[in-house]
Structures are given as structure tokens and as C-alpha cells.
Amino acid sequence: MKKIKYYYNTNTLRYEKLETPLRVKLLRVLGFLSASVVTAIIIVSVAYRLFPSTKEKILMRQNEGLLQNYLVLDEQTRKLQQQLAQLEKKDNEVYRAIFEANPIPDSARAKELEQQKEIQLVQGMSQFDLENSILKTLNNINRRVTTQEKSYAQIDQFIKNKEELLACTPAIQPLSNKDLKRIASGFGHRIDPVYKTVKFHAGLDFTAPQGTPIYASANGVVRTAAHLGTGYGNHVVINHGYGYETLYGHMFRIKAKAGQRVKRGEIIGYVGSTGKSTGPHCHYEVHKNGRPLDPVYFFYNDLTPEQFDRIVKMASVSNQSFD
């Protein structure tokens, strides 16, 4: 049974029935509905946060898995970056320094990777952001590896060039001289055996019996193999490249031919006394860019340090040359 409310009217001094206006009733209904809607929204949002749906649980597990995979990949890329940085440092400070090559500037390599982001920021990344981050890191490493491969290819070429340069640099005596007794006259001003005046002697004289083999002191191409009436008699000139040339004079017989490619240690002729010569010997010269050099400093390939010191002293004695 509906309760009826009364109120005391002081004007009429009577109890009268209380009637609620329609406007107030509507406002009350609307207020109740609004409060209900707001309460429902709050309850639903709290429920979604505290009690995720099955689909949300699956997505959350997938996100956790992606995050763990990202952290693993990030650790692996960090180690790769450290290894690559060590290779780059060794490339600049060791390998390229050996061959006197300029180090590769950092601008030629990929820029340094940004510092590792905080775990909290990583956790806030979406799957798209994680994929982009990994992709950028891998692309950066790939660019650095590509540049490093090019650098190593260049260093490999340096090695080949150095090997070729060493093979083409005079490095042995032109004839067998194990006991170091065959050097008769050295490089510099010596007494001419014919004119008895002091003249510049542009090479070394090795005395040996006629017919003793004469060897090429480095790889090269025979430029001259003939008797040209220049005082050297039968002689051979070898162009070794890199500005080097060697001359072997007064041969009894020439074995090499002009245009022939010879290697270090290959027989190119035999000791004789042709041309302006006072006895069987091999006159040996070394030229660099057309300038004669002391050949004694090019015997580092077949002498011990003690033997080298001994031969330098022998070649420095002022005496009479053989040609």
C-alpha cells in the first residue's frame, strides 16, 4: 500500500496531503538514471582491468612473449655491436696502420646506435614499435658490416700489393757468396783500374771464377740483355717495377732474353770479364727512379744481422774497382 505523506500548513492550520510536482519527479528519475549509468561504467572499467577476457588474456601473453623476444634480440644485437666495434677499431688501428692506409672515418660507417632504452619505455612499445626498433638496429648493423667487408677487401688488396712489392724489391746477392769473400769493391768513389783516377763507382763488384751463375735479385722483366759498348760488356738490366731496376755487368754469357719475365733467384747469365773489366767479376747496380743506390742495403733476404754488418764493412773499404 502506497504511503501518503502529509505536511502541516501554517497558513490554514491544517494537515494537508503532500503532492510532488511532475518536474521534480522527472529530475529525480533523470538523476537516478545518470547515477546508474556512471556506476555501471565504473564497474565495467574496473571489471575489464581486474578481470580481462579470454581474448585479452591471449593478447597479453602474446605481448609478453614479444617483449621477451625483443629483449633477447636486443641483447644479441648489443653483443654484435660490441664485436663489430672491436673489428672496426682493429681495422683502423692495426690492419690499415700496417699498410699505411688512412683509417675509415666514422662518417663512412653507420652512425652509432642510440643508447639502449629503459625497460619501462620498451614495455610501453606496441608490436609495431618493437618491430621497427629491431629492424632499424639490424639495418644499422648490416650497413656497418657491409662497410667493414669493403674495408677488408681493400686491405686484402693492400696485402697483395705489398707481397708483389716485396717480390719485386731487390733482396739477395746476385751470386752465391756464402763465405762473404767475393765483394771486391763497394759503392761510392773508388780508384778506376784503367785510368787510376778517383771516379764514382755506382755498384758492387763481386769476384768469382768465370762461368759462375748470376741470379736475378728480384722478380721483374728483362729490359736489356746485350753488349751495347757502354763499358758493361755483356750485361742484363731488369725492370722490377715500383721504380726499381738492377744491372748485372761483364757477363761471359747472357742467359736471359729481352722481354723475358724472371723471378728472384733465376739464373740470368754467367760471370765473365767482357767490356771495361780487369778480371772476372759481376758488376751489380740497383737503381730507384733512375738514381743509383748502394746495393749493400738490399741484401736483407739472405743474410743474418751479423753477416750484414760484416758485408757493409767490407763494401765500405776504399780501394780499386774492377771496372
Contacts in CASP RR format, 6 or more apart in sequence:
PFRMAT RR
TARGET T0000
AUTHOR 0000-0000-0000
METHOD contacts of the structure
MODEL  1
MKKIKYYYNTNTLRYEKLETPLRVKLLRVLGFLSASVVTAIIIVSVAYRL
FPSTKEKILMRQNEGLLQNYLVLDEQTRKLQQQLAQLEKKDNEVYRAIFE
ANPIPDSARAKELEQQKEIQLVQGMSQFDLENSILKTLNNINRRVTTQEK
SYAQIDQFIKNKEELLACTPAIQPLSNKDLKRIASGFGHRIDPVYKTVKF
HAGLDFTAPQGTPIYASANGVVRTAAHLGTGYGNHVVINHGYGYETLYGH
MFRIKAKAGQRVKRGEIIGYVGSTGKSTGPHCHYEVHKNGRPLDPVYFFY
NDLTPEQFDRIVKMASVSNQSFD
4 17 0 8 1.000
4 18 0 8 1.000
5 17 0 8 1.000
5 18 0 8 1.000
6 15 0 8 1.000
6 16 0 8 1.000
6 17 0 8 1.000
6 18 0 8 1.000
7 15 0 8 1.000
7 16 0 8 1.000
7 18 0 8 1.000
8 14 0 8 1.000
8 15 0 8 1.000
8 16 0 8 1.000
9 15 0 8 1.000
9 16 0 8 1.000
48 56 0 8 1.000
52 60 0 8 1.000
63 127 0 8 1.000
66 127 0 8 1.000
66 130 0 8 1.000
67 122 0 8 1.000
67 123 0 8 1.000
67 130 0 8 1.000
70 122 0 8 1.000
70 125 0 8 1.000
70 130 0 8 1.000
70 133 0 8 1.000
70 134 0 8 1.000
71 122 0 8 1.000
73 134 0 8 1.000
74 116 0 8 1.000
74 122 0 8 1.000
74 134 0 8 1.000
74 137 0 8 1.000
77 134 0 8 1.000
77 137 0 8 1.000
77 138 0 8 1.000
77 141 0 8 1.000
78 116 0 8 1.000
80 141 0 8 1.000
81 113 0 8 1.000
81 141 0 8 1.000
84 141 0 8 1.000
84 144 0 8 1.000
84 145 0 8 1.000
84 148 0 8 1.000
87 148 0 8 1.000
88 104 0 8 1.000
88 109 0 8 1.000
88 144 0 8 1.000
88 148 0 8 1.000
91 103 0 8 1.000
91 104 0 8 1.000
91 148 0 8 1.000
91 151 0 8 1.000
91 152 0 8 1.000
91 155 0 8 1.000
92 103 0 8 1.000
92 104 0 8 1.000
93 103 0 8 1.000
95 152 0 8 1.000
95 155 0 8 1.000
96 102 0 8 1.000
96 103 0 8 1.000
96 104 0 8 1.000
96 151 0 8 1.000
96 155 0 8 1.000
97 103 0 8 1.000
99 155 0 8 1.000
99 158 0 8 1.000
99 159 0 8 1.000
99 162 0 8 1.000
101 154 0 8 1.000
101 155 0 8 1.000
101 158 0 8 1.000
104 147 0 8 1.000
104 151 0 8 1.000
106 112 0 8 1.000
108 147 0 8 1.000
109 143 0 8 1.000
109 144 0 8 1.000
109 147 0 8 1.000
109 148 0 8 1.000
110 140 0 8 1.000
110 141 0 8 1.000
110 143 0 8 1.000
110 144 0 8 1.000
110 147 0 8 1.000
111 140 0 8 1.000
113 137 0 8 1.000
113 140 0 8 1.000
122 130 0 8 1.000
125 133 0 8 1.000
165 242 0 8 1.000
167 218 0 8 1.000
167 219 0 8 1.000
167 263 0 8 1.000
167 264 0 8 1.000
168 218 0 8 1.000
168 219 0 8 1.000
168 220 0 8 1.000
168 240 0 8 1.000
168 241 0 8 1.000
168 242 0 8 1.000
168 244 0 8 1.000
169 218 0 8 1.000
169 240 0 8 1.000
169 242 0 8 1.000
169 244 0 8 1.000
169 298 0 8 1.000
170 217 0 8 1.000
170 218 0 8 1.000
170 240 0 8 1.000
170 244 0 8 1.000
170 246 0 8 1.000
170 286 0 8 1.000
170 295 0 8 1.000
170 298 0 8 1.000
171 217 0 8 1.000
171 218 0 8 1.000
171 264 0 8 1.000
171 298 0 8 1.000
171 299 0 8 1.000
171 300 0 8 1.000
171 301 0 8 1.000
171 302 0 8 1.000
172 215 0 8 1.000
172 217 0 8 1.000
172 218 0 8 1.000
172 264 0 8 1.000
172 265 0 8 1.000
172 299 0 8 1.000
172 301 0 8 1.000
172 302 0 8 1.000
173 206 0 8 1.000
173 215 0 8 1.000
173 217 0 8 1.000
173 284 0 8 1.000
173 299 0 8 1.000
173 302 0 8 1.000
174 206 0 8 1.000
174 214 0 8 1.000
174 215 0 8 1.000
174 216 0 8 1.000
174 217 0 8 1.000
174 246 0 8 1.000
174 248 0 8 1.000
174 282 0 8 1.000
174 284 0 8 1.000
175 182 0 8 1.000
175 206 0 8 1.000
175 208 0 8 1.000
175 212 0 8 1.000
175 213 0 8 1.000
175 214 0 8 1.000
175 215 0 8 1.000
175 271 0 8 1.000
175 282 0 8 1.000
176 212 0 8 1.000
176 213 0 8 1.000
177 183 0 8 1.000
177 206 0 8 1.000
180 307 0 8 1.000
180 310 0 8 1.000
180 311 0 8 1.000
180 314 0 8 1.000
182 206 0 8 1.000
182 207 0 8 1.000
182 208 0 8 1.000
183 204 0 8 1.000
183 205 0 8 1.000
183 206 0 8 1.000
183 311 0 8 1.000
183 314 0 8 1.000
183 315 0 8 1.000
184 205 0 8 1.000
184 206 0 8 1.000
184 207 0 8 1.000
184 281 0 8 1.000
184 319 0 8 1.000
184 321 0 8 1.000
184 322 0 8 1.000
185 201 0 8 1.000
185 204 0 8 1.000
185 205 0 8 1.000
185 319 0 8 1.000
185 320 0 8 1.000
185 321 0 8 1.000
185 322 0 8 1.000
186 201 0 8 1.000
186 203 0 8 1.000
186 204 0 8 1.000
186 205 0 8 1.000
186 294 0 8 1.000
186 296 0 8 1.000
186 315 0 8 1.000
186 316 0 8 1.000
186 317 0 8 1.000
186 321 0 8 1.000
187 201 0 8 1.000
187 202 0 8 1.000
187 203 0 8 1.000
187 204 0 8 1.000
187 292 0 8 1.000
187 293 0 8 1.000
187 294 0 8 1.000
187 295 0 8 1.000
187 296 0 8 1.000
187 315 0 8 1.000
188 200 0 8 1.000
188 201 0 8 1.000
188 202 0 8 1.000
188 203 0 8 1.000
188 294 0 8 1.000
189 198 0 8 1.000
189 199 0 8 1.000
189 200 0 8 1.000
189 201 0 8 1.000
189 318 0 8 1.000
190 198 0 8 1.000
190 199 0 8 1.000
190 200 0 8 1.000
190 201 0 8 1.000
190 318 0 8 1.000
190 319 0 8 1.000
190 320 0 8 1.000
190 321 0 8 1.000
191 197 0 8 1.000
191 198 0 8 1.000
191 199 0 8 1.000
191 319 0 8 1.000
191 320 0 8 1.000
191 321 0 8 1.000
192 198 0 8 1.000
192 199 0 8 1.000
192 320 0 8 1.000
192 321 0 8 1.000
193 278 0 8 1.000
193 320 0 8 1.000
193 321 0 8 1.000
193 322 0 8 1.000
193 323 0 8 1.000
194 276 0 8 1.000
194 278 0 8 1.000
201 321 0 8 1.000
202 285 0 8 1.000
202 292 0 8 1.000
203 283 0 8 1.000
203 284 0 8 1.000
203 285 0 8 1.000
203 286 0 8 1.000
203 292 0 8 1.000
203 294 0 8 1.000
203 295 0 8 1.000
204 283 0 8 1.000
204 284 0 8 1.000
204 285 0 8 1.000
204 295 0 8 1.000
204 296 0 8 1.000
204 315 0 8 1.000
205 281 0 8 1.000
205 282 0 8 1.000
205 283 0 8 1.000
205 284 0 8 1.000
205 321 0 8 1.000
205 322 0 8 1.000
205 323 0 8 1.000
206 271 0 8 1.000
206 281 0 8 1.000
206 282 0 8 1.000
206 284 0 8 1.000
207 279 0 8 1.000
207 280 0 8 1.000
207 281 0 8 1.000
207 322 0 8 1.000
208 271 0 8 1.000
208 280 0 8 1.000
208 281 0 8 1.000
208 282 0 8 1.000
209 271 0 8 1.000
209 280 0 8 1.000
210 252 0 8 1.000
210 270 0 8 1.000
210 271 0 8 1.000
210 272 0 8 1.000
210 273 0 8 1.000
210 280 0 8 1.000
211 252 0 8 1.000
211 253 0 8 1.000
211 270 0 8 1.000
211 271 0 8 1.000
211 272 0 8 1.000
211 280 0 8 1.000
212 270 0 8 1.000
212 271 0 8 1.000
212 280 0 8 1.000
212 282 0 8 1.000
213 267 0 8 1.000
213 269 0 8 1.000
213 270 0 8 1.000
213 271 0 8 1.000
214 236 0 8 1.000
214 248 0 8 1.000
214 251 0 8 1.000
214 267 0 8 1.000
214 268 0 8 1.000
214 269 0 8 1.000
214 270 0 8 1.000
214 271 0 8 1.000
214 282 0 8 1.000
215 264 0 8 1.000
215 265 0 8 1.000
215 266 0 8 1.000
215 267 0 8 1.000
215 268 0 8 1.000
216 238 0 8 1.000
216 246 0 8 1.000
216 256 0 8 1.000
216 262 0 8 1.000
216 263 0 8 1.000
216 264 0 8 1.000
216 265 0 8 1.000
216 266 0 8 1.000
216 268 0 8 1.000
217 246 0 8 1.000
217 264 0 8 1.000
217 265 0 8 1.000
217 284 0 8 1.000
217 286 0 8 1.000
217 298 0 8 1.000
218 238 0 8 1.000
218 240 0 8 1.000
218 244 0 8 1.000
218 246 0 8 1.000
218 264 0 8 1.000
219 240 0 8 1.000
219 261 0 8 1.000
219 262 0 8 1.000
219 263 0 8 1.000
219 264 0 8 1.000
220 238 0 8 1.000
220 239 0 8 1.000
220 240 0 8 1.000
220 241 0 8 1.000
220 261 0 8 1.000
220 262 0 8 1.000
220 263 0 8 1.000
221 238 0 8 1.000
221 239 0 8 1.000
221 259 0 8 1.000
221 260 0 8 1.000
221 261 0 8 1.000
221 262 0 8 1.000
222 236 0 8 1.000
222 237 0 8 1.000
222 238 0 8 1.000
222 239 0 8 1.000
222 256 0 8 1.000
222 257 0 8 1.000
222 258 0 8 1.000
222 259 0 8 1.000
222 260 0 8 1.000
222 261 0 8 1.000
222 262 0 8 1.000
222 268 0 8 1.000
223 237 0 8 1.000
223 238 0 8 1.000
223 239 0 8 1.000
223 245 0 8 1.000
223 258 0 8 1.000
223 259 0 8 1.000
224 235 0 8 1.000
224 236 0 8 1.000
224 237 0 8 1.000
224 258 0 8 1.000
225 236 0 8 1.000
225 237 0 8 1.000
225 254 0 8 1.000
225 256 0 8 1.000
225 257 0 8 1.000
225 258 0 8 1.000
225 260 0 8 1.000
225 268 0 8 1.000
226 234 0 8 1.000
226 235 0 8 1.000
226 254 0 8 1.000
226 258 0 8 1.000
227 233 0 8 1.000
227 234 0 8 1.000
227 235 0 8 1.000
227 274 0 8 1.000
227 275 0 8 1.000
228 235 0 8 1.000
229 275 0 8 1.000
231 275 0 8 1.000
231 276 0 8 1.000
231 323 0 8 1.000
232 247 0 8 1.000
232 249 0 8 1.000
232 250 0 8 1.000
232 275 0 8 1.000
232 276 0 8 1.000
232 283 0 8 1.000
232 323 0 8 1.000
233 249 0 8 1.000
233 250 0 8 1.000
233 251 0 8 1.000
233 274 0 8 1.000
233 275 0 8 1.000
233 276 0 8 1.000
233 277 0 8 1.000
234 249 0 8 1.000
234 250 0 8 1.000
234 251 0 8 1.000
234 252 0 8 1.000
234 253 0 8 1.000
234 254 0 8 1.000
234 272 0 8 1.000
234 274 0 8 1.000
234 275 0 8 1.000
235 247 0 8 1.000
235 248 0 8 1.000
235 249 0 8 1.000
235 250 0 8 1.000
235 251 0 8 1.000
235 254 0 8 1.000
235 283 0 8 1.000
236 247 0 8 1.000
236 248 0 8 1.000
236 249 0 8 1.000
236 251 0 8 1.000
236 254 0 8 1.000
236 256 0 8 1.000
236 268 0 8 1.000
236 269 0 8 1.000
237 245 0 8 1.000
237 246 0 8 1.000
237 247 0 8 1.000
237 248 0 8 1.000
238 245 0 8 1.000
238 246 0 8 1.000
238 248 0 8 1.000
238 256 0 8 1.000
238 262 0 8 1.000
238 268 0 8 1.000
239 245 0 8 1.000
240 246 0 8 1.000
243 287 0 8 1.000
243 288 0 8 1.000
243 289 0 8 1.000
243 290 0 8 1.000
244 286 0 8 1.000
244 287 0 8 1.000
244 288 0 8 1.000
245 286 0 8 1.000
245 287 0 8 1.000
245 290 0 8 1.000
246 284 0 8 1.000
246 285 0 8 1.000
246 286 0 8 1.000
246 287 0 8 1.000
247 283 0 8 1.000
247 284 0 8 1.000
247 285 0 8 1.000
247 287 0 8 1.000
248 268 0 8 1.000
248 269 0 8 1.000
248 282 0 8 1.000
248 283 0 8 1.000
248 284 0 8 1.000
249 282 0 8 1.000
249 283 0 8 1.000
249 284 0 8 1.000
250 271 0 8 1.000
250 272 0 8 1.000
250 273 0 8 1.000
250 274 0 8 1.000
250 275 0 8 1.000
250 277 0 8 1.000
250 280 0 8 1.000
250 281 0 8 1.000
250 282 0 8 1.000
250 283 0 8 1.000
250 323 0 8 1.000
251 269 0 8 1.000
251 270 0 8 1.000
251 271 0 8 1.000
251 272 0 8 1.000
251 274 0 8 1.000
251 282 0 8 1.000
252 269 0 8 1.000
252 270 0 8 1.000
252 271 0 8 1.000
252 272 0 8 1.000
252 273 0 8 1.000
252 274 0 8 1.000
252 280 0 8 1.000
253 269 0 8 1.000
253 270 0 8 1.000
254 268 0 8 1.000
254 269 0 8 1.000
255 267 0 8 1.000
255 268 0 8 1.000
255 269 0 8 1.000
255 270 0 8 1.000
256 262 0 8 1.000
256 266 0 8 1.000
256 268 0 8 1.000
256 269 0 8 1.000
262 268 0 8 1.000
271 280 0 8 1.000
271 281 0 8 1.000
271 282 0 8 1.000
272 279 0 8 1.000
272 280 0 8 1.000
272 281 0 8 1.000
272 282 0 8 1.000
273 279 0 8 1.000
273 280 0 8 1.000
273 281 0 8 1.000
275 323 0 8 1.000
276 323 0 8 1.000
277 283 0 8 1.000
277 322 0 8 1.000
277 323 0 8 1.000
278 322 0 8 1.000
278 323 0 8 1.000
279 322 0 8 1.000
281 322 0 8 1.000
281 323 0 8 1.000
283 322 0 8 1.000
283 323 0 8 1.000
284 295 0 8 1.000
285 292 0 8 1.000
285 295 0 8 1.000
286 292 0 8 1.000
286 293 0 8 1.000
286 294 0 8 1.000
286 295 0 8 1.000
286 298 0 8 1.000
287 293 0 8 1.000
294 315 0 8 1.000
296 311 0 8 1.000
296 312 0 8 1.000
296 315 0 8 1.000
299 308 0 8 1.000
299 311 0 8 1.000
300 308 0 8 1.000
303 311 0 8 1.000
END
